[in-house]
Amino acid sequence: MSEPDLDKNKRLGEKCIDEMTLLLYVERQLDRETAQGVSLHTQTCTRCLNLLRVLDRESRLLTRSMLESDEPLPARIAEFQARVKPGMQWIWGVVFGLAVLGVYALYTGYIEPWQRQFEQAGFGGSDLLSLVVFQGAFWKGWQSMFTLFEVLAVMIMAGFGLFAFRRYFRRGSAMAVVLASLSLLLMMTAAPASAAEFRKGDNVTIGKDQVIKGDLFITGEHVRIEGEVDGDVYAFAQQLDVSGHINGDLIAFAQSERVSGVIDGNLRSMANNLTISGTVDRSGSIWVQTLELDSNGKIGRSLTAGGQSLTVDGKIARDFLSFSEITTISGLVGGSFKGHGKSLSIASGAEIDGKTVFEGQQPPSVSSETKLASQPEFTKVQHHAEERGSGYYVWRVIWTGAFLVFGLVLAGLMPKFAAETVESAGQIGASFGLGVLVFFGVFIASLIACITIVGLLVGISSLMLWFVMLFAAEVVVGGIVGHWIMGHTEEFWPFFLRVLVGVVAVRIVTSLPFIGFWAGLAVAVWGMGAISLALYRRLQPSLAPNIPSVPMPPMNSPLPPHTTVGGV
């Protein structure tokens, strides 16, 4: 028995569309002309329209049911891992060796010279770590968080212990002893956090009779601290005047700043002009345009200062490290002096008990009425191109090998994505535009997220991803350059050969003097933009162009009763 014709609007002799064609239409796999024909037919054929609606609904449900929250390892990657595992054990040794060389180069090239400069300024290794990590303005309050982590760690260990030895704690007396011990341990590890006080306004004054217990955060146009603060002070002001007593550190950001009181801790300041006529018992780290340490001013330890003009008429108990165009010393420096700048003047009455080292454009001017422990050592700064020795090119070759190994691993694990990334790099305008946003925006957003406790994990993860993209950017740009030189290919080893040629060419360009830095920056922005563009296209659905959408009747029109989905 044949199926009755339910479509009264179908013309005589007109055939319905088969189910496979309708399914391809739903999946946007038909060409434009065929899809328009299907769309016109479903506007006059109710039977095909109902079938099209059913296929569209089933396609959506099937897509949702096949989505998994934990996707297993792709078969292609699993096969690649099983194939290379027996014969590629040596790769870990190569990677470890490159990592050791990279860490050694980073330490000898950057960390060790900076550490020597800080040690010459009076900061030892442990003192520098304590200063930067535990006493910096952005790290205050982390001790309380560390205490919280200690408490959480103790609680987690206690939980694991109870779970492991649960069969031995069936008696109530044993459980009571354990809980009492944990309570005593928590009381010993937990430390009370000091409260902080906030003051703000146009004119904020801490009176002479006022005593503030704990840290003080103070903001305003005109800020005066005449009383006593039993803690650290964080000040943001246009004009700051400290004539009272601060038992902790002073971290200040101001246009005009004057310190005539007593600071028991350190002075960390960024200001337009700063005058110190009081006492700072510990060290000072100051970055200003104009600094004046008058005859009554005193720094109990070392002073590190940078600015346009530095004048020292008072006393510095230890070393003095200066980065300034004009430095004038007429007071006492109990340690050594090391300066970088345009000119140095050691006036009458000055006394330097240690070595005097100056690097500048002209020799220091030394008065005959000074007391120096040794003759000043002068090094003339000559502005010329930096000479690159053989070690520089050796490290360039080592890093080029690291880039090639990294590119080989990425191309082996993700060959299709690697080809898509190189193709995206061919669109120079889009890659550069998106690369500027990713290069600067993601880095800044990651740093901001790292400052907050809630976004710390997200910030660190995104920052590590940013560094991976930065490292892979040169490989991507090398791939597109290799395609420009040797032509396009889709096979693996010819593709990697082009990547090799392109990376070598890019490394040569970025090694050139004068333009090497800017070329490297352009390559980083270009490559990161290409990677981001490829990721964006991967996340977007692949649709055929200009395909009409599935025609849908009004919501009150039900589906046929004998469908696998049911009514609306």
N, C-alpha and C positions, 0 to 999 in steps of 0.2 A: 504494500500500500504506500503510495507516494505521500510526501509531506504536503499539507495544504499550503497554499500561497497566502501568507498573512499580510502581504504588502499590497494594498489597494492602489497606491500611488505609483507603483512600478509600471513603466511603459511596456507595451507588448513587444516581445522579442528581446528585451534588455536582460542581460545576464547579471547575476549578483557577483560580487567580488569574493574570491576565495579567502579562507581564513588566514593563510600564510601571508598574503599580501596585506591584509589588515593588520596583522601582527608586526610586520616590517614598518608599516605606517606609524603604528604606536611607538615603536622604538626609534623613530626618526632615521630609518635606514634607506628610504626610497629616494630616488632622485626627484628634483623639483617638479618636472613635468608629470611624472607618474603620481606623485603625491597630490598635485592639484586635481588630477582626474579622480582620485579616490575621494577627495574632499567634495567635489561637485556631485559625485554619485551618491554619497551618504546624505546629501541634502534632499534628495528625492526618493531615496530608498530607506524605508523605516526598518526593514529587516537588517540591512547591512549596518545601519546606524546603531541598532541595539547590540549587534554583535561587536561592533567597534567599541562601544561603551563597556561591554563585559571584558573584552581583551585588555582595555586600558586599566580597568579596576584590578584585574588579576595580575597584570604586569607590576602594578604598584605594590600589591600585597606580596608578591613573590620577591620583589626587590627588598622590601623591609624584612622579610623572614630570613633572607640570606645574609643580612648584615650581622656581624659578630663583634662583640665588644673586645674579645681577645683573639685577634687573627693569628693563626699558626704561622710558622716560618714558611715562606714561599718555597715551593718545590725546586725552583731554579736555584735559589740560594743554598738550599739543603744539598742539592746535587753537586753544586760547585764546592761546598765545604767538604763533602765526602771525597771528592776527586782530588782536591789539593792537599788534604790533611796528611796523607802518608809522606808526600815528597816536599812539603813546604814548611817543615819544622824550622828550617834555617832562617825563615823570614823574621821570626821573633828575635833571634840574635841580632839581625841587621837593624830592626826597629829599636831594640834596646840600645845598641851601639850609637845610633843616630840620636836617640834621646839623651844619652850621656854626653855626647859631643855638644848638643844644643844647650844643655844645662851648664856645661863647663864654659861655653862661649858666653852665655848670658851672665855668669858669675864674674868671669875675668874681664869682660868688656864693659859691664855696667855697675854691678853691685859692689865689686871690690873697690873701684875708684871712688864711688860715692862714700863708701864706708871709711876710706882713708881720709877723705876731706872732712867728714864729720868727726873723726877721731882727732884730727888736727885742730878742730874747733872746740874740743873738750868733751865730745860725746863718745863714750865707749860703745861697744857692740850691744851690751845689755841695756845701757842707758838709752841708746837710739831706739831699740825695740820697745822699751817701756814708754819712751816719749811718743813714738808714732802710733803704737797700737793701743796702749792702755791709758795714755794721758791726753790724747788728741781731743779736739773739740767735738768730733763726730762719733767718738767712741765712749763718751761719758754714759754711764748707766749700764754698760755691758757687763760689769762685774756682777750686778744683780741678776742679769740674764744667765751668766755662767753659773751662779749659785743655783738658779732654777734648774739648769741642765744637770747639775750635780744631784739635786734632789730627785729629778725624774729618773736619772740613771740608777740611783739607789733603789727607787721604787720598782723599776723594771727588773733589776737584779733580784730583788726580794720576791717579785712575782714568779720569776723563773725558778727560784729556789723552792718556793712553796709548791709549784707544780711538779718539780722533779722529786721532791721528798714528801709528797702529800700523804703517802701511806704511813709515814713515821709520825705524822702530826694528828693522829686520831684522838689523843688525849688533850683535854682542855688546858692542863698545866703547861705542856710543851708549847702550845699555841700562844699562851699568855707570855711566856718567856720570850718567844720570838717577836711578838708585837711590842713588848716593852723595849727590847734591844733596838728595834727599828725606830721607835719613837725617840730614844736617846740619841741615836745616830743622826736623825733628822734635826734634832735640837742643836747638835754640835756643828752640823754643816750649814744650816740656815743662818743667814745674817740679816739683821734688820736693814732695810733700805732707807736711806736718808731722804726726807721730803725736800722738794724744790719749790721755791716761791717765784711767782711771775709778777712783774711790774711793767706797766706800759702807760704811755701818755705823751703829751707834748713836752711837758716839763716834769721830770721825775727826780725826786730828791730823797736820799736816804739820810735822815737827820743825824746829828752827832750823838744823840742819846739812843738811837735805834741799834738793836742787835738782832741780826737775822741768822737763825740757825738753819743750816743746810745751804744748798746751792741757790743762786739767784740768777734768773733770766730777766733782763731788763732792756726795754726798748723805748726810744723816744727821740725827739729832736735835741733837747738839752737834758743831759743826765748828770747828776751829781751824787757821788757816794762819799758822804762825810762820816758815816757811822762805821759799824763793824759788821763784817759778813763772815760767819763761821762756815766757810765752804768756798766753792768756786763761783766765779762771776762770769756770765756770758752777756756782753753788752753790745747792742747795736744802736748807734746814735749818730747824730750829726755833730754834736759837741759833747765830749765826755771829760769829766773832771773827777779824778779819784784823789781825795785828800784824807780818806779814812784808812781803815785797816782791813785787809782781806787776808784771811787765814789760808786760803787755797790759791788757785791759779786765776789769772785774769785773761780771758779770751775776748778780745775787743775788735770790732769793726766800726770805724768812725772816720769822719772827715777831719776833725780836729780833736786831738787827745792830749791830756796833760795828767801826769802821775806825780803827785806831790806827797802821797801818803806812803804806807808800808804794805808790801805784798809779800807774804810769807812763801808763796809758791813761785810759779813761772809766769812770765809775761809773754803772751802770744798776741800779736797785734798786726792788723792791716789798716793803715790810715793814710790820710794825705800828709799830715804833719803831726809829729809826736814830740813832746817835751817831757823829759824825766828829771825831776828834781827831788824825788823821794828815794825809797829803797826797795829793790827787788832782791829778795834773799836768795833766789835760785837763778835759773838761766832765763835768757830772753831770746825770742825768735821774732824778729820785727821786719816787716816789709812795708816801707813807707816811701813817700817822695822826699820828705825832709825829716831828719832825726837830730835832736839836740839832747845830749846827756850833759847837763850843766854841772857846775863845780860841786853842787850839793848832791847830785845823783850818784847812785851806787848800784852796781849789778853784782850779786853775791857769787855768781859762778861765771859761765861763759855767755858771750853775746854773739848771735848770728844775725846780721842785718843786711838788708838790701834796699837800695833806693837811689835817688838822684844826688842827694847831699847828706853826708853823715858827719856830725860834729861831736867829738867826745872830749868834754872838759872834766868829767867826773872820774869815777873809779870803776874798773872792771877787774874783778878778783882773779879771773882765769883768762882763757883765750878769747880772741876777738877775730871773727871771720867776717870780712866785708865784701860786698858786691855793690859798688857804687861808682858813679862817675867822679865825684869829688869826695875825698875822705880827709878829714882834718882831726888830728890827735894832739891834744895839749894836756891830757890828764894821765892817769895811771892805768896800765894794762899789766896785770899780774902774771899773765902767761905769755904766749906767743901771739903774733899778729900775722894774718895772711889776708891779703887784699887783692881784689880784681877790679880794675876800673881804668879811668882815664888819668887821674892824677892823685897823688898822696902828699899831704903836707904834715910833717911832724914838727909842731911849733915848740917854742921855748916852754920849759916846765914839764914837758912830756917825759914819761918813763915807761919803758917796755922791758920787762924782766926776761922775756924769752926771745925766740928768733923773730926776725922781721922779714917777711917775704912779700913781695909786691909784683904783680904782673899788670902791666899797663902800657900806655903809649909813650909816656915820658918818665924819666927817673924821678924818684921821690925827692921832695924838698925837705931837708933835715936841718934844723936849727943847731947852732953850736952849743946851746944851753939845754941839751936833752941828755937823758940817761938811758942808753941802749945797751943791752947785754951783748949784742953782736952787731956787726955792720949789716945794714940792710942788703938783702939779696934782691936784685932787680932783674926781671925778665921782660924784654920788650915784646909786645904782641904785634905780630906782623900779619896783616890780612892777605893771605895767599891761599891758593887752592891746597887742600890737604893731600899730602903725598900718600899714596896707597902702596903698601909693601906687598910682598909675596903672600903673607898670611891672609890678607883680605881676599885675594883671588882663590886661595885654597878653600876658605870657608864658603865662597860663592859656589865653587864646584861641589862641595859637600851638600850645601842646601839645594842645589840643582838636582843632585841625586835623590835627596829626600822628597822633592816635589815629584820626581818621576815615579818613585816607589808608591807614593800616595796616589798618583793618578792611575797607576797600574791596578792598585787594589780597588779603587772606586770603579774603574771601567770593567773589572772582572766581576764585581758584585752587582753592579747596576748598569749593564751595557746600554739598555734602552734609554734610561734616564740620562746617562752621560751624553748620548747622542742628542737628546732633546735639549740639554743644557748648552751644548756647543751651537746648535741651531739657534737657540735664543740669543746667544752672544752675537750672532750675525745681525740681529736687529739692534744696531748700535744706539739709536736714539732712545728706544724704550728701555734698554738695559741700563744706560747711563742715568736716565730719569729715576727709575726705580732703585738703582744702586745708591744714588745720593741719599734717598730716603732711608734705605736699610743701613747704609754705612754709618750715618750719623744718628738717625732716629733710634734704631735698635740699641746701639751702644749706650746712648744717654738714658733711654728708658730702662735698660738693664741696671745701670748704676743707681738710678733712682729707686728701682725695686729692691736692690741689695741693701739700701739704707734702712728700709722698713723691715720689721721682723716678720710680718705676715708674708711679704713678697720676696723673702730672702731666697727660698728655694727656686722660685720662678726666675728671679734675677740672675742667680748663678747659672742655672740651666740655659737661659737665653744668652748669657754672656759666653758660655762655652760653645754654644752653637754658632755664635757670631765669629768666634775665633776659628772654628772649623771652616766656616764659609770664607773667611779671609785667607786661610791657608789654601783652600781649593780654588780661589778666584784666579790665581796665576795659572793653574792647570787648565781651567776653562778657557781663558783668553789664549793660552798656548794652543789649545785645540782648534780654535777658529783661525788663528794665524797659520797653523799648519795646513788647514784646509785651503786657505787662500794661496799658500805656496805650492802645495802638491796636488790640490784638487780634492773633490768630495769622494768619500767612500763609506760603505756601510759594514764592511768586514772588520773583525775585531783587531787583528794584528796590524793591518794597514792603517786602521784608525788610530791605534796607539802609536804607530810610527809617526803619524802626523802630529800627534800630541807631543811626542818627544822633540821633533824639529821645532814646533812652535814654542815650547817651553824654553828651549835653548836660545831661540831668537829673542824672546821676551826678557830672559835673564841678561842677555848681552845689552839690550837697550837700557834696562834698569840699572846696569853697572856703569853707565857712562857718567862722567862728571857733569855737574851743573843741572842736567836734565833728568838724571837718574831718579831723584826723589819724586819729582812731579810725574814722571812716567810710571813709577811704582804706585803712586796714589791713584792715577787714572786706571791702571790695571786692576787695582783692588776694587774700586767703585764699579767698573765695568763688569768684572767677574761676579761680584756679589749680586749685582742687578740681574745678570743672566740666570744665576741660580734661583733667585727669587721669582723671576718670570717663569721659569720652567716649573717650579713648584706650584705657582698660581694656576698654570694651565693644567697641571696634573689634577688639581682639586676641582676643576670645572668640568661639567658633563660635556661629552662630545656629541654635538647636535649637528644634523645636516642643515645647510643654509636655506633660509626662506621656505621652510616646511610649515604649512598651516597646522595649527593646533587641532586637537581632537574636538570635533563639534559636539557640544553638550546641549541637550534640550533643557527646558526649565526644570527647576528642582521638584516641582509637583508631578512631574511625569515619571511614573515608576518603570523599573526594568521588567522584562518578561518574567513570568513566574518560574520558568524552568531554567534558571541560570545558576551557575556555581557560586555566585556572589550574593544574589538576592536583590531585594529592592533597595532604593536609595535610603 
